[in-house]
Amino acid sequence: MILVFGILGIVFCPLFAPAAWIMGSGDLTQIRAGAMDPEGESMTNAGKILGIIGTILAVLGLLILLVAVFFLGFSLVALEPQLPK
């Protein structure tokens, strides 16, 4: 499930990426403590890494969107025609 969330977080919906990161970290901690079967460690680690990458991409995309909206708004204000008094 963590690997699927990681893939979904990159491809379709960025909201899945932090979930994959958090769930992957928790499961890896339990695997290393011996509470879970270590057979799925590699897939869990891959899902966690995809979650980290997806989260970073989502944050960068949000920052780019905010900067674009700011500059678009600024340019619209700068291009507004002056009204005669």
N, CA, C and O of each residue as an XYZ file, in Angstrom:
340
protein
N       0.823     -1.188      0.000
C       0.000      0.000      0.000
C       0.870      1.256      0.000
O       0.516      2.248     -0.638
N       1.986      1.229      0.695
C       2.865      2.392      0.765
C       3.457      2.691     -0.606
O       3.556      3.851     -1.004
N       3.846      1.655     -1.318
C       4.383      1.836     -2.663
C       3.312      2.406     -3.592
O       3.609      3.278     -4.408
N       2.104      1.938     -3.481
C       1.002      2.457     -4.300
C       0.747      3.918     -3.969
O       0.565      4.731     -4.875
N       0.731      4.265     -2.690
C       0.545      5.663     -2.294
C       1.676      6.536     -2.834
O       1.432      7.660     -3.276
N       2.899      6.035     -2.804
C       4.027      6.793     -3.333
C       3.889      7.053     -4.822
O       4.157      8.157     -5.296
N       3.471      6.032     -5.556
C       3.273      6.197     -7.003
C       2.117      7.151     -7.277
O       2.229      8.035     -8.126
N       1.011      6.978     -6.566
C      -0.132      7.882     -6.745
C       0.226      9.319     -6.388
O      -0.259     10.259     -7.018
N       1.078      9.489     -5.374
C       1.486     10.825     -4.963
C       2.292     11.556     -6.018
O       2.240     12.783     -6.099
N       3.034     10.823     -6.824
C       3.819     11.455     -7.886
C       2.986     11.627     -9.156
O       3.067     12.662     -9.818
N       2.193     10.622     -9.493
C       1.516     10.613    -10.794
C       0.174     11.351    -10.763
O      -0.094     12.165    -11.647
N      -0.667     11.085     -9.768
C      -2.029     11.596     -9.806
C      -2.337     12.681     -8.777
O      -2.723     13.792     -9.141
N      -2.171     12.369     -7.521
C      -2.627     13.263     -6.453
C      -1.531     13.445     -5.411
O      -1.173     12.496     -4.714
N      -0.996     14.661     -5.301
C       0.106     14.897     -4.363
C      -0.248     14.668     -2.897
O       0.647     14.596     -2.055
N      -1.526     14.552     -2.579
C      -1.904     14.326     -1.182
C      -1.508     12.932     -0.693
O      -1.397     12.708      0.513
N      -1.295     12.000     -1.613
C      -0.879     10.659     -1.225
C       0.605     10.602     -0.839
O       1.013      9.720     -0.084
N       1.404     11.528     -1.348
C       2.851     11.478     -1.128
C       3.238     11.603      0.347
O       4.001     10.771      0.838
N       2.740     12.614      1.077
C       3.108     12.672      2.509
C       2.618     11.454      3.296
O       3.269     11.015      4.244
N       1.467     10.918      2.892
C       0.958      9.715      3.572
C       1.916      8.547      3.369
O       2.188      7.798      4.307
N       2.430      8.385      2.143
C       3.386      7.307      1.877
C       4.664      7.512      2.681
O       5.231      6.551      3.199
N       5.115      8.745      2.788
C       6.327      9.067      3.536
C       6.145      8.714      5.013
O       6.996      8.055      5.611
N       5.042      9.153      5.586
C       4.790      8.927      7.016
C       4.572      7.447      7.309
O       5.149      6.901      8.250
N       3.734      6.800      6.497
C       3.466      5.381      6.725
C       4.717      4.542      6.493
O       4.965      3.581      7.222
N       5.507      4.901      5.481
C       6.743      4.168      5.210
C       7.736      4.283      6.345
O       8.383      3.304      6.716
N       7.858      5.484      6.897
C       8.775      5.671      8.034
C       8.354      4.825      9.226
O       9.186      4.196      9.879
N       7.053      4.814      9.503
C       6.556      4.013     10.620
C       6.775      2.524     10.413
O       7.196      1.817     11.329
N       6.490      2.053      9.209
C       6.669      0.623      8.934
C       8.142      0.217      8.954
O       8.482     -0.858      9.448
N       9.015      1.071      8.420
C      10.449      0.744      8.441
C      10.976      0.684      9.871
O      11.831     -0.143     10.190
N      10.468      1.558     10.726
C      10.867      1.516     12.140
C      10.436      0.197     12.773
O      11.192     -0.412     13.530
N       9.213     -0.243     12.461
C       8.728     -1.509     13.017
C       9.472     -2.703     12.429
O       9.726     -3.678     13.137
N       9.823     -2.644     11.155
C      10.573     -3.737     10.531
C      11.939     -3.866     11.181
O      12.384     -4.974     11.482
N      12.601     -2.748     11.398
C      13.947     -2.781     11.992
C      13.914     -3.172     13.456
O      14.896     -3.688     13.989
N      12.764     -2.924     14.120
C      12.624     -3.326     15.519
C      12.237     -4.801     15.639
O      12.245     -5.364     16.734
N      11.900     -5.418     14.513
C      11.539     -6.824     14.532
C      10.065     -7.080     14.743
O       9.662     -8.232     14.904
N       9.250     -6.043     14.746
C       7.820     -6.206     14.972
C       7.064     -6.572     13.702
O       5.932     -7.050     13.772
N       7.677     -6.353     12.542
C       7.050     -6.695     11.261
C       7.987     -7.588     10.450
O       9.191     -7.655     10.700
N       7.399     -8.264      9.480
C       8.156     -9.149      8.600
C       9.093     -8.324      7.710
O       8.637     -7.411      7.022
N      10.392     -8.632      7.714
C      11.347     -7.836      6.926
C      11.301     -8.109      5.418
O      12.054     -7.499      4.659
N      10.431     -9.010      4.983
C      10.363     -9.351      3.562
C       9.966     -8.163      2.681
O      10.443     -8.053      1.552
N       9.107     -7.279      3.175
C       8.639     -6.148      2.381
C       9.416     -4.867      2.593
O       8.951     -3.789      2.223
N      10.604     -4.973      3.191
C      11.370     -3.773      3.518
C      11.750     -2.971      2.274
O      11.669     -1.743      2.283
N      12.161     -3.649      1.211
C      12.599     -2.923      0.017
C      11.441     -2.177     -0.642
O      11.613     -1.044     -1.091
N      10.272     -2.798     -0.703
C       9.116     -2.116     -1.299
C       8.635     -0.977     -0.411
O       8.209      0.063     -0.912
N       8.700     -1.164      0.889
C       8.330     -0.103      1.815
C       9.285      1.070      1.688
O       8.859      2.225      1.692
N      10.575      0.780      1.576
C      11.573      1.832      1.421
C      11.363      2.579      0.096
O      11.481      3.803      0.044
N      11.052      1.837     -0.972
C      10.793      2.476     -2.270
C       9.569      3.383     -2.183
O       9.585      4.486     -2.729
N       8.514      2.941     -1.510
C       7.322      3.771     -1.332
C       7.609      5.015     -0.522
O       7.094      6.092     -0.821
N       8.438      4.870      0.511
C       8.812      6.021      1.329
C       9.600      7.023      0.497
O       9.349      8.225      0.583
N      10.545      6.552     -0.306
C      11.347      7.448     -1.148
C      10.461      8.150     -2.172
O      10.622      9.347     -2.410
N       9.528      7.417     -2.782
C       8.594      8.049     -3.715
C       7.726      9.081     -2.996
O       7.393     10.119     -3.567
N       7.364      8.801     -1.761
C       6.598      9.763     -0.971
C       7.385     11.029     -0.701
O       6.835     12.129     -0.759
N       8.668     10.886     -0.407
C       9.524     12.057     -0.179
C       9.631     12.879     -1.464
O       9.484     14.101     -1.445
N       9.891     12.190     -2.582
C      10.019     12.887     -3.864
C       8.700     13.574     -4.235
O       8.698     14.727     -4.666
N       7.591     12.870     -4.066
C       6.284     13.447     -4.376
C       5.958     14.649     -3.518
O       5.380     15.622     -4.002
N       6.326     14.593     -2.238
C       6.087     15.726     -1.343
C       6.915     16.930     -1.769
O       6.411     18.053     -1.795
N       8.180     16.704     -2.103
C       9.043     17.798     -2.553
C       8.508     18.400     -3.843
O       8.469     19.622     -3.983
N       8.096     17.563     -4.782
C       7.533     18.070     -6.037
C       6.251     18.860     -5.797
O       6.026     19.882     -6.445
N       5.413     18.402     -4.878
C       4.174     19.104     -4.574
C       4.453     20.476     -3.966
O       3.806     21.460     -4.324
N       5.411     20.541     -3.051
C       5.755     21.825     -2.427
C       6.356     22.777     -3.467
O       6.022     23.962     -3.485
N       7.237     22.269     -4.328
C       7.803     23.113     -5.385
C       6.728     23.603     -6.347
O       6.739     24.765     -6.752
N       5.811     22.731     -6.709
C       4.710     23.126     -7.583
C       3.840     24.192     -6.951
O       3.422     25.132     -7.627
N       3.561     24.059     -5.663
C       2.769     25.057     -4.963
C       3.494     26.398     -4.909
O       2.878     27.446     -5.105
N       4.796     26.368     -4.645
C       5.569     27.608     -4.625
C       5.584     28.283     -5.996
O       5.439     29.501     -6.092
N       5.757     27.497     -7.050
C       5.745     28.057     -8.404
C       4.380     28.658     -8.713
O       4.297     29.730     -9.312
N       3.315     27.984     -8.312
C       1.974     28.508     -8.526
C       1.765     29.820     -7.783
O       1.205     30.765     -8.339
N       2.206     29.888     -6.544
C       2.054     31.123     -5.767
C       2.842     32.270     -6.375
O       2.349     33.395     -6.438
N       4.056     32.000     -6.821
C       4.870     33.038     -7.456
C       4.211     33.497     -8.760
O       4.176     34.693     -9.047
N       3.689     32.557     -9.547
C       3.035     32.908    -10.808
C       1.796     33.755    -10.557
O       1.568     34.734    -11.267
N       0.992     33.399     -9.563
C      -0.205     34.185     -9.241
C       0.190     35.571     -8.750
O      -0.457     36.559     -9.100
N       1.237     35.654     -7.950
C       1.697     36.951     -7.454
C       2.119     37.857     -8.606
O       1.705     39.015     -8.682
N       2.948     37.318     -9.505
C       3.419     38.134    -10.613
C       2.313     38.457    -11.614
O       2.318     39.533    -12.212
N       1.372     37.545    -11.801
C       0.244     37.824    -12.682
C      -0.601     38.952    -12.098
O      -0.999     39.869    -12.817
N      -0.871     38.885    -10.813
C      -1.626     39.953    -10.156
C      -0.882     41.275    -10.196
O      -1.481     42.327    -10.418
N       0.420     41.219     -9.982
C       1.230     42.439    -10.023
C       1.234     43.033    -11.418
O       1.151     44.252    -11.572
N       1.330     42.189    -12.440
C       1.367     42.710    -13.807
C       0.013     43.274    -14.206
O      -0.043     44.245    -14.961
N      -1.079     42.693    -13.723
C      -2.402     43.233    -14.032
C      -2.605     44.597    -13.385
O      -3.219     45.484    -13.977
N      -2.091     44.764    -12.174
C      -2.191     46.065    -11.514
C      -1.328     47.087    -12.223
O      -1.735     48.239    -12.370
N      -0.152     46.694    -12.664
C       0.772     47.609    -13.344
C       0.224     48.010    -14.726
O       0.501     49.114    -15.194
N      -0.531     47.150    -15.368
C      -1.073     47.439    -16.681
C      -2.428     48.115    -16.654
O      -2.974     48.450    -17.705
N      -2.978     48.320    -15.464
C      -4.291     48.931    -15.333
C      -4.242     50.366    -15.867
O      -3.359     51.138    -15.492
N      -5.170     50.718    -16.726
C      -5.134     52.075    -17.281
C      -5.440     53.122    -16.213
O      -6.221     52.892    -15.290
N      -4.818     54.242    -16.366
C      -5.022     55.346    -15.428
C      -6.336     56.054    -15.778
O      -6.573     56.401    -16.935
N      -7.166     56.257    -14.789
C      -8.443     56.928    -14.995
C      -8.245     58.435    -14.861
O      -7.546     58.884    -13.954
N      -8.853     59.227    -15.754
C      -8.724     60.692    -15.611
C      -9.487     61.174    -14.384
O     -10.499     60.598    -13.984
N      -8.967     62.245    -13.804
C      -9.594     62.790    -12.592
C     -10.568     63.888    -12.915
O     -11.182     64.454    -12.011
